[in-house]
Amino acid sequence: MKGNKRKTYSIQLLTALAMEGKFIFSTKEARQLSDKTDIPKQYVSSLLMNMVRNGLIKRLRQGIYTRTEVTAGNIEVHSFSIATYIITPSAISHWSALHYHGFTEQIPRVINAFTSKKVVTPGMRGNNVPSNGRQAWIIDDIRYEYITVKKDHFFGIEDIWIDEFSRIPITDKERTILELFISPRMFGGMGETIGIFKHHIDSLLLHKLVKYACQYGKISVARRLGWTLDKTGVSESIYAPLLKMHAIGYHLLDPTRPNKGKCDKHWMIQNNLVGEI
């Protein structure tokens, strides 16, 4: 492909992307857009490589690209858009969702997203699996961490406009709060979880939160949440479904702490945070 043709095809592709409102796109989408241009499909891959070399687009991962600020009208692509595009299906979750919904003022140092897909990142080559179980991509010095969950646990997701150009999937308020009870270790333990929950309880749909806990289906999660709702003074009519999930043996209130403390027979919970909450 000669230089003049490359330049013409590059302009045509960038124009087609702009017309479609696409800031992030795949090789497959570029080939589809070639139907609206003079670009032969067999030239698309080499054209994309040339456009990367010339700084017109940026490669995020194999087969996925973004327009640069120069070719996107100085518009910076939101990190949440990148996170949910390079791995699909996925949704912004955990600390990132917690901060977005206003449940914490702590600004996360990484972008968290959960997915039902097995993620293999460049850093995992040679069976180099991260010790925290979170696979990560690093793009422009931003760390994107992915938590793989069972397909049955990939729920509680809403689509929101993160800016005027991008609509992205994110865990809703109740699914975000439920994650505190699912993974208290990631959030600093149950003391932190209960503190966040109590502070923001008025902004939550508690029936929906209980429904999510039942849908998640893990007894320890249901018992931690139920115990917290009970001790917070919530009506039994709201948390009653959690009591119907039969528990065999006691579950630690905080799985990150030692196995000691008073046992609550009603909830089959061992309160190992006595005096701390």
TIVO-314825 format. One record per residue (C-alpha): residue number from 0; y negated, x negated, z; residue in three letters. Coordinates in pm, 1 decimal, always signed. Layout:
BEGIN
@num:NUM&v:Y&u:X&w:Z&residuo:ALA
...
This chain:
BEGIN
@num:0&v:+0.0&u:+0.0&w:+0.0&residuo:MET
@num:1&v:-331.6&u:-155.3&w:-113.1&residuo:LYS
@num:2&v:-634.3&u:-191.2&w:+111.6&residuo:GLY
@num:3&v:-843.5&u:+80.8&w:-51.4&residuo:ASN
@num:4&v:-559.5&u:+330.1&w:-32.7&residuo:LYS
@num:5&v:-494.5&u:+242.4&w:+333.3&residuo:ARG
@num:6&v:-859.9&u:+307.0&w:+412.5&residuo:LYS
@num:7&v:-858.1&u:+637.2&w:+224.0&residuo:THR
@num:8&v:-534.1&u:+751.5&w:+386.6&residuo:TYR
@num:9&v:-662.2&u:+649.0&w:+730.6&residuo:SER
@num:10&v:-975.7&u:+858.1&w:+685.6&residuo:ILE
@num:11&v:-770.4&u:+1151.8&w:+560.3&residuo:GLN
@num:12&v:-533.0&u:+1138.4&w:+857.2&residuo:LEU
@num:13&v:-816.8&u:+1107.3&w:+1111.6&residuo:LEU
@num:14&v:-993.5&u:+1401.3&w:+947.0&residuo:THR
@num:15&v:-675.6&u:+1611.7&w:+957.1&residuo:ALA
@num:16&v:-623.8&u:+1524.4&w:+1326.3&residuo:LEU
@num:17&v:-983.0&u:+1621.6&w:+1404.2&residuo:ALA
@num:18&v:-945.8&u:+1951.5&w:+1216.1&residuo:MET
@num:19&v:-635.2&u:+2029.4&w:+1423.8&residuo:GLU
@num:20&v:-808.6&u:+1924.4&w:+1746.7&residuo:GLY
@num:21&v:-538.6&u:+1666.0&w:+1814.2&residuo:LYS
@num:22&v:-624.8&u:+1365.5&w:+2026.9&residuo:PHE
@num:23&v:-262.4&u:+1271.2&w:+2101.7&residuo:ILE
@num:24&v:+0.2&u:+1302.4&w:+1831.7&residuo:PHE
@num:25&v:+346.4&u:+1189.6&w:+1727.5&residuo:SER
@num:26&v:+474.8&u:+1028.7&w:+1410.7&residuo:THR
@num:27&v:+641.9&u:+1359.7&w:+1331.6&residuo:LYS
@num:28&v:+309.3&u:+1543.6&w:+1360.3&residuo:GLU
@num:29&v:+140.7&u:+1281.2&w:+1141.4&residuo:ALA
@num:30&v:+404.5&u:+1341.0&w:+873.2&residuo:ARG
@num:31&v:+346.5&u:+1715.5&w:+898.7&residuo:GLN
@num:32&v:-27.7&u:+1662.6&w:+859.1&residuo:LEU
@num:33&v:+34.6&u:+1449.7&w:+550.0&residuo:SER
@num:34&v:+108.8&u:+1776.0&w:+368.5&residuo:ASP
@num:35&v:-261.7&u:+1856.0&w:+403.9&residuo:LYS
@num:36&v:-364.0&u:+1517.9&w:+261.3&residuo:THR
@num:37&v:-276.1&u:+1285.7&w:-26.4&residuo:ASP
@num:38&v:-67.1&u:+1066.0&w:+204.5&residuo:ILE
@num:39&v:+294.9&u:+1025.4&w:+84.8&residuo:PRO
@num:40&v:+533.3&u:+1092.4&w:+375.3&residuo:LYS
@num:41&v:+712.8&u:+761.2&w:+319.8&residuo:GLN
@num:42&v:+386.7&u:+573.0&w:+391.9&residuo:TYR
@num:43&v:+309.1&u:+741.9&w:+724.2&residuo:VAL
@num:44&v:+489.6&u:+493.5&w:+953.6&residuo:SER
@num:45&v:+334.6&u:+185.9&w:+794.5&residuo:SER
@num:46&v:-5.0&u:+358.5&w:+785.1&residuo:LEU
@num:47&v:+11.3&u:+424.5&w:+1158.4&residuo:LEU
@num:48&v:+97.2&u:+59.8&w:+1227.0&residuo:MET
@num:49&v:-201.2&u:-48.8&w:+1019.6&residuo:ASN
@num:50&v:-431.8&u:+196.6&w:+1197.4&residuo:MET
@num:51&v:-320.5&u:+55.0&w:+1533.2&residuo:VAL
@num:52&v:-397.1&u:-298.1&w:+1416.5&residuo:ARG
@num:53&v:-743.3&u:-188.1&w:+1304.3&residuo:ASN
@num:54&v:-821.8&u:-11.9&w:+1632.9&residuo:GLY
@num:55&v:-840.6&u:+336.3&w:+1478.6&residuo:LEU
@num:56&v:-557.9&u:+470.9&w:+1693.2&residuo:ILE
@num:57&v:-371.0&u:+343.8&w:+1998.7&residuo:LYS
@num:58&v:+6.4&u:+338.7&w:+2048.6&residuo:ARG
@num:59&v:+105.8&u:+495.4&w:+2381.2&residuo:LEU
@num:60&v:+479.1&u:+456.8&w:+2338.5&residuo:ARG
@num:61&v:+723.6&u:+453.3&w:+2051.3&residuo:GLN
@num:62&v:+627.2&u:+728.0&w:+1809.2&residuo:GLY
@num:63&v:+327.8&u:+854.5&w:+2009.9&residuo:ILE
@num:64&v:-36.0&u:+768.4&w:+1947.3&residuo:TYR
@num:65&v:-387.0&u:+865.1&w:+2052.2&residuo:THR
@num:66&v:-715.0&u:+846.3&w:+1869.0&residuo:ARG
@num:67&v:-943.5&u:+579.6&w:+2011.9&residuo:THR
@num:68&v:-1284.1&u:+667.4&w:+2153.9&residuo:GLU
@num:69&v:-1445.0&u:+537.1&w:+1833.6&residuo:VAL
@num:70&v:-1247.5&u:+776.8&w:+1611.9&residuo:THR
@num:71&v:-1250.4&u:+1060.4&w:+1866.8&residuo:ALA
@num:72&v:-1629.1&u:+1081.7&w:+1892.6&residuo:GLY
@num:73&v:-1645.2&u:+882.6&w:+2218.1&residuo:ASN
@num:74&v:-1422.6&u:+1140.3&w:+2387.4&residuo:ILE
@num:75&v:-1186.4&u:+983.4&w:+2639.6&residuo:GLU
@num:76&v:-843.6&u:+1140.5&w:+2646.3&residuo:VAL
@num:77&v:-765.2&u:+1269.5&w:+2996.7&residuo:HIS
@num:78&v:-488.0&u:+1084.5&w:+3179.3&residuo:SER
@num:79&v:-314.0&u:+1415.1&w:+3257.7&residuo:PHE
@num:80&v:-293.7&u:+1487.3&w:+2884.3&residuo:SER
@num:81&v:-133.5&u:+1149.3&w:+2824.8&residuo:ILE
@num:82&v:+111.8&u:+1193.9&w:+3112.4&residuo:ALA
@num:83&v:+241.4&u:+1531.0&w:+2994.5&residuo:THR
@num:84&v:+260.4&u:+1427.9&w:+2629.2&residuo:TYR
@num:85&v:+447.8&u:+1099.0&w:+2644.5&residuo:ILE
@num:86&v:+731.4&u:+1269.2&w:+2836.1&residuo:ILE
@num:87&v:+818.8&u:+1628.5&w:+2750.8&residuo:THR
@num:88&v:+894.4&u:+1855.5&w:+2917.8&residuo:PRO
@num:89&v:+688.6&u:+1743.0&w:+3214.7&residuo:SER
@num:90&v:+413.0&u:+1872.6&w:+3441.8&residuo:ALA
@num:91&v:+153.8&u:+1707.4&w:+3664.0&residuo:ILE
@num:92&v:+289.7&u:+1720.1&w:+4019.2&residuo:SER
@num:93&v:+308.1&u:+1563.7&w:+4365.3&residuo:HIS
@num:94&v:-3.6&u:+1363.3&w:+4466.5&residuo:TRP
@num:95&v:-183.0&u:+1428.7&w:+4137.9&residuo:SER
@num:96&v:-137.6&u:+1805.4&w:+4168.4&residuo:ALA
@num:97&v:-222.8&u:+1791.6&w:+4538.6&residuo:LEU
@num:98&v:-555.9&u:+1627.9&w:+4458.3&residuo:HIS
@num:99&v:-628.3&u:+1857.9&w:+4161.8&residuo:TYR
@num:100&v:-579.5&u:+2171.3&w:+4374.4&residuo:HIS
@num:101&v:-808.6&u:+2032.2&w:+4645.4&residuo:GLY
@num:102&v:-536.2&u:+1985.0&w:+4908.2&residuo:PHE
@num:103&v:-631.7&u:+1622.3&w:+4963.9&residuo:THR
@num:104&v:-946.2&u:+1416.9&w:+4916.4&residuo:GLU
@num:105&v:-736.6&u:+1104.2&w:+4872.4&residuo:GLN
@num:106&v:-761.6&u:+995.5&w:+4509.3&residuo:ILE
@num:107&v:-412.5&u:+900.5&w:+4385.5&residuo:PRO
@num:108&v:-372.4&u:+549.9&w:+4247.9&residuo:ARG
@num:109&v:-106.1&u:+670.0&w:+4004.5&residuo:VAL
@num:110&v:-54.8&u:+977.4&w:+3789.8&residuo:ILE
@num:111&v:+247.5&u:+1176.9&w:+3908.0&residuo:ASN
@num:112&v:+446.2&u:+1413.0&w:+3689.4&residuo:ALA
@num:113&v:+789.2&u:+1565.4&w:+3728.1&residuo:PHE
@num:114&v:+1033.9&u:+1630.0&w:+3448.1&residuo:THR
@num:115&v:+1381.6&u:+1768.3&w:+3392.3&residuo:SER
@num:116&v:+1443.5&u:+1489.9&w:+3142.4&residuo:LYS
@num:117&v:+1600.9&u:+1153.4&w:+3213.0&residuo:LYS
@num:118&v:+1322.7&u:+899.4&w:+3167.1&residuo:VAL
@num:119&v:+1386.0&u:+546.9&w:+3044.3&residuo:VAL
@num:120&v:+1080.2&u:+322.5&w:+3050.0&residuo:THR
@num:121&v:+1036.5&u:-31.6&w:+2913.2&residuo:PRO
@num:122&v:+1054.1&u:-167.4&w:+3269.0&residuo:GLY
@num:123&v:+1404.9&u:-21.5&w:+3312.1&residuo:MET
@num:124&v:+1562.4&u:-229.8&w:+3038.4&residuo:ARG
@num:125&v:+1860.9&u:-423.2&w:+3163.2&residuo:GLY
@num:126&v:+1935.2&u:-160.5&w:+3433.1&residuo:ASN
@num:127&v:+1616.3&u:-254.0&w:+3618.1&residuo:ASN
@num:128&v:+1584.4&u:+81.4&w:+3797.6&residuo:VAL
@num:129&v:+1284.9&u:+106.3&w:+4038.5&residuo:PRO
@num:130&v:+1374.8&u:+115.4&w:+4409.4&residuo:SER
@num:131&v:+1169.1&u:+431.6&w:+4470.7&residuo:ASN
@num:132&v:+1350.5&u:+615.7&w:+4192.3&residuo:GLY
@num:133&v:+1026.1&u:+682.3&w:+4003.8&residuo:ARG
@num:134&v:+1014.3&u:+567.6&w:+3644.9&residuo:GLN
@num:135&v:+673.1&u:+448.3&w:+3529.7&residuo:ALA
@num:136&v:+471.2&u:+378.4&w:+3219.2&residuo:TRP
@num:137&v:+160.6&u:+162.0&w:+3244.7&residuo:ILE
@num:138&v:-106.4&u:+240.4&w:+2984.9&residuo:ILE
@num:139&v:-455.3&u:+85.5&w:+2997.6&residuo:ASP
@num:140&v:-387.2&u:-25.8&w:+3357.3&residuo:ASP
@num:141&v:-304.9&u:+331.4&w:+3465.3&residuo:ILE
@num:142&v:+39.4&u:+383.4&w:+3615.4&residuo:ARG
@num:143&v:+219.8&u:+703.5&w:+3513.1&residuo:TYR
@num:144&v:+511.4&u:+780.9&w:+3744.5&residuo:GLU
@num:145&v:+778.2&u:+1038.1&w:+3659.4&residuo:TYR
@num:146&v:+1009.1&u:+1208.1&w:+3907.5&residuo:ILE
@num:147&v:+1321.6&u:+1352.0&w:+3747.9&residuo:THR
@num:148&v:+1437.9&u:+1684.2&w:+3894.3&residuo:VAL
@num:149&v:+1723.6&u:+1920.1&w:+3818.5&residuo:LYS
@num:150&v:+1652.5&u:+2175.0&w:+3547.5&residuo:LYS
@num:151&v:+1683.4&u:+2450.4&w:+3809.2&residuo:ASP
@num:152&v:+1402.4&u:+2285.1&w:+4009.4&residuo:HIS
@num:153&v:+1165.6&u:+2254.2&w:+3714.0&residuo:PHE
@num:154&v:+962.4&u:+2566.5&w:+3785.3&residuo:PHE
@num:155&v:+634.3&u:+2682.3&w:+3937.0&residuo:GLY
@num:156&v:+427.9&u:+2547.0&w:+3648.5&residuo:ILE
@num:157&v:+102.3&u:+2679.7&w:+3508.6&residuo:GLU
@num:158&v:-106.9&u:+2572.2&w:+3210.5&residuo:ASP
@num:159&v:-467.4&u:+2481.0&w:+3283.2&residuo:ILE
@num:160&v:-759.9&u:+2346.0&w:+3084.5&residuo:TRP
@num:161&v:-813.1&u:+1997.7&w:+3223.3&residuo:ILE
@num:162&v:-1121.1&u:+1957.1&w:+3002.8&residuo:ASP
@num:163&v:-1272.5&u:+2143.9&w:+2708.3&residuo:GLU
@num:164&v:-1022.3&u:+1988.9&w:+2468.6&residuo:PHE
@num:165&v:-689.8&u:+1975.2&w:+2652.6&residuo:SER
@num:166&v:-458.4&u:+2231.5&w:+2810.9&residuo:ARG
@num:167&v:-186.8&u:+2075.9&w:+3027.8&residuo:ILE
@num:168&v:+105.1&u:+2189.3&w:+3249.5&residuo:PRO
@num:169&v:+71.8&u:+2136.5&w:+3625.1&residuo:ILE
@num:170&v:+255.9&u:+2266.2&w:+3930.2&residuo:THR
@num:171&v:+71.9&u:+2567.0&w:+4072.2&residuo:ASP
@num:172&v:-60.7&u:+2569.2&w:+4428.5&residuo:LYS
@num:173&v:+254.9&u:+2706.9&w:+4587.2&residuo:GLU
@num:174&v:+495.5&u:+2478.0&w:+4399.7&residuo:ARG
@num:175&v:+271.2&u:+2182.7&w:+4487.8&residuo:THR
@num:176&v:+281.0&u:+2271.9&w:+4858.1&residuo:ILE
@num:177&v:+657.4&u:+2329.5&w:+4844.2&residuo:LEU
@num:178&v:+696.6&u:+1970.4&w:+4725.7&residuo:GLU
@num:179&v:+551.7&u:+1856.7&w:+5059.4&residuo:LEU
@num:180&v:+850.9&u:+2016.5&w:+5231.5&residuo:PHE
@num:181&v:+1095.4&u:+1888.6&w:+4968.1&residuo:ILE
@num:182&v:+978.0&u:+1526.1&w:+4974.5&residuo:SER
@num:183&v:+792.0&u:+1467.7&w:+5303.0&residuo:PRO
@num:184&v:+863.2&u:+1094.3&w:+5283.4&residuo:ARG
@num:185&v:+645.4&u:+1066.4&w:+4973.2&residuo:MET
@num:186&v:+351.8&u:+1226.9&w:+5155.3&residuo:PHE
@num:187&v:+366.4&u:+1038.5&w:+5484.0&residuo:GLY
@num:188&v:+607.8&u:+1260.9&w:+5675.0&residuo:GLY
@num:189&v:+613.1&u:+1615.4&w:+5809.7&residuo:MET
@num:190&v:+314.1&u:+1558.0&w:+6034.7&residuo:GLY
@num:191&v:+96.3&u:+1513.2&w:+5725.8&residuo:GLU
@num:192&v:+272.4&u:+1801.4&w:+5549.9&residuo:THR
@num:193&v:+208.6&u:+2046.5&w:+5832.9&residuo:ILE
@num:194&v:-152.9&u:+1933.2&w:+5864.2&residuo:GLY
@num:195&v:-221.0&u:+1995.7&w:+5494.3&residuo:ILE
@num:196&v:-38.3&u:+2328.1&w:+5505.1&residuo:PHE
@num:197&v:-230.6&u:+2459.8&w:+5806.4&residuo:LYS
@num:198&v:-565.4&u:+2351.5&w:+5663.9&residuo:HIS
@num:199&v:-509.2&u:+2530.2&w:+5331.2&residuo:HIS
@num:200&v:-287.2&u:+2823.2&w:+5429.4&residuo:ILE
@num:201&v:-557.3&u:+3078.6&w:+5345.8&residuo:ASP
@num:202&v:-561.6&u:+2968.0&w:+4980.8&residuo:SER
@num:203&v:-186.7&u:+3018.2&w:+4935.9&residuo:LEU
@num:204&v:+22.7&u:+3317.0&w:+4831.9&residuo:LEU
@num:205&v:+280.9&u:+3289.9&w:+5109.8&residuo:LEU
@num:206&v:+524.2&u:+3540.7&w:+4958.2&residuo:HIS
@num:207&v:+524.9&u:+3328.7&w:+4644.3&residuo:LYS
@num:208&v:+577.6&u:+3008.3&w:+4844.6&residuo:LEU
@num:209&v:+877.0&u:+3165.7&w:+5023.5&residuo:VAL
@num:210&v:+1014.2&u:+3289.2&w:+4691.8&residuo:LYS
@num:211&v:+990.8&u:+2936.9&w:+4551.2&residuo:TYR
@num:212&v:+1172.3&u:+2793.6&w:+4854.5&residuo:ALA
@num:213&v:+1454.8&u:+3043.8&w:+4804.3&residuo:CYS
@num:214&v:+1466.1&u:+2961.9&w:+4434.2&residuo:GLN
@num:215&v:+1482.0&u:+2590.5&w:+4513.0&residuo:TYR
@num:216&v:+1790.4&u:+2669.4&w:+4715.6&residuo:GLY
@num:217&v:+1807.2&u:+2378.8&w:+4958.9&residuo:LYS
@num:218&v:+1868.9&u:+2482.3&w:+5319.5&residuo:ILE
@num:219&v:+1679.3&u:+2194.9&w:+5483.3&residuo:SER
@num:220&v:+1366.9&u:+2274.5&w:+5277.3&residuo:VAL
@num:221&v:+1388.4&u:+2644.6&w:+5359.3&residuo:ALA
@num:222&v:+1428.5&u:+2570.7&w:+5731.7&residuo:ARG
@num:223&v:+1135.8&u:+2327.8&w:+5745.6&residuo:ARG
@num:224&v:+910.8&u:+2574.5&w:+5568.0&residuo:LEU
@num:225&v:+1031.1&u:+2872.7&w:+5771.3&residuo:GLY
@num:226&v:+985.4&u:+2689.1&w:+6099.9&residuo:TRP
@num:227&v:+632.0&u:+2589.0&w:+5997.0&residuo:THR
@num:228&v:+540.5&u:+2943.2&w:+5891.1&residuo:LEU
@num:229&v:+675.7&u:+3078.8&w:+6219.6&residuo:ASP
@num:230&v:+488.8&u:+2827.6&w:+6436.6&residuo:LYS
@num:231&v:+170.4&u:+2888.9&w:+6238.8&residuo:THR
@num:232&v:+181.9&u:+3256.3&w:+6335.6&residuo:GLY
@num:233&v:+277.2&u:+3401.6&w:+5998.4&residuo:VAL
@num:234&v:+437.9&u:+3747.1&w:+6004.1&residuo:SER
@num:235&v:+817.6&u:+3749.1&w:+6009.4&residuo:GLU
@num:236&v:+815.1&u:+3992.4&w:+5716.9&residuo:SER
@num:237&v:+694.8&u:+3704.7&w:+5499.7&residuo:ILE
@num:238&v:+941.6&u:+3434.8&w:+5603.3&residuo:TYR
@num:239&v:+1242.3&u:+3663.9&w:+5666.0&residuo:ALA
@num:240&v:+1412.6&u:+3569.9&w:+5334.1&residuo:PRO
@num:241&v:+1435.0&u:+3209.9&w:+5455.4&residuo:LEU
@num:242&v:+1637.9&u:+3313.5&w:+5758.3&residuo:LEU
@num:243&v:+1896.7&u:+3471.0&w:+5529.5&residuo:LYS
@num:244&v:+1982.5&u:+3127.8&w:+5390.8&residuo:MET
@num:245&v:+2274.4&u:+3033.6&w:+5614.5&residuo:HIS
@num:246&v:+2251.1&u:+2693.8&w:+5782.3&residuo:ALA
@num:247&v:+2548.5&u:+2496.2&w:+5913.0&residuo:ILE
@num:248&v:+2431.3&u:+2250.5&w:+6174.8&residuo:GLY
@num:249&v:+2080.5&u:+2140.2&w:+6266.0&residuo:TYR
@num:250&v:+1833.6&u:+1988.9&w:+6020.9&residuo:HIS
@num:251&v:+1568.1&u:+1736.3&w:+6118.3&residuo:LEU
@num:252&v:+1216.0&u:+1871.1&w:+6095.0&residuo:LEU
@num:253&v:+1104.4&u:+1529.5&w:+5970.9&residuo:ASP
@num:254&v:+1380.1&u:+1345.5&w:+5781.5&residuo:PRO
@num:255&v:+1174.5&u:+1024.7&w:+5800.9&residuo:THR
@num:256&v:+1188.5&u:+1011.7&w:+6181.6&residuo:ARG
@num:257&v:+1465.2&u:+934.2&w:+6438.0&residuo:PRO
@num:258&v:+1727.3&u:+1194.2&w:+6520.9&residuo:ASN
@num:259&v:+1591.0&u:+1312.6&w:+6855.5&residuo:LYS
@num:260&v:+1395.4&u:+1602.8&w:+6996.1&residuo:GLY
@num:261&v:+1439.0&u:+1964.6&w:+7100.9&residuo:LYS
@num:262&v:+1664.8&u:+2187.8&w:+6891.6&residuo:CYS
@num:263&v:+1539.4&u:+2528.0&w:+6776.2&residuo:ASP
@num:264&v:+1846.5&u:+2750.1&w:+6745.7&residuo:LYS
@num:265&v:+1655.7&u:+3027.7&w:+6566.7&residuo:HIS
@num:266&v:+1571.7&u:+2797.5&w:+6276.2&residuo:TRP
@num:267&v:+1851.7&u:+2543.5&w:+6325.2&residuo:MET
@num:268&v:+1580.3&u:+2277.9&w:+6327.6&residuo:ILE
@num:269&v:+1560.2&u:+1969.7&w:+6548.3&residuo:GLN
@num:270&v:+1193.3&u:+1913.0&w:+6621.3&residuo:ASN
@num:271&v:+1163.7&u:+1536.1&w:+6614.8&residuo:ASN
@num:272&v:+783.4&u:+1560.0&w:+6606.7&residuo:LEU
@num:273&v:+738.9&u:+1696.5&w:+6960.4&residuo:VAL
@num:274&v:+397.5&u:+1600.4&w:+7094.6&residuo:GLY
@num:275&v:+270.7&u:+1495.1&w:+6751.5&residuo:GLU
@num:276&v:+189.0&u:+1830.9&w:+6592.9&residuo:ILE
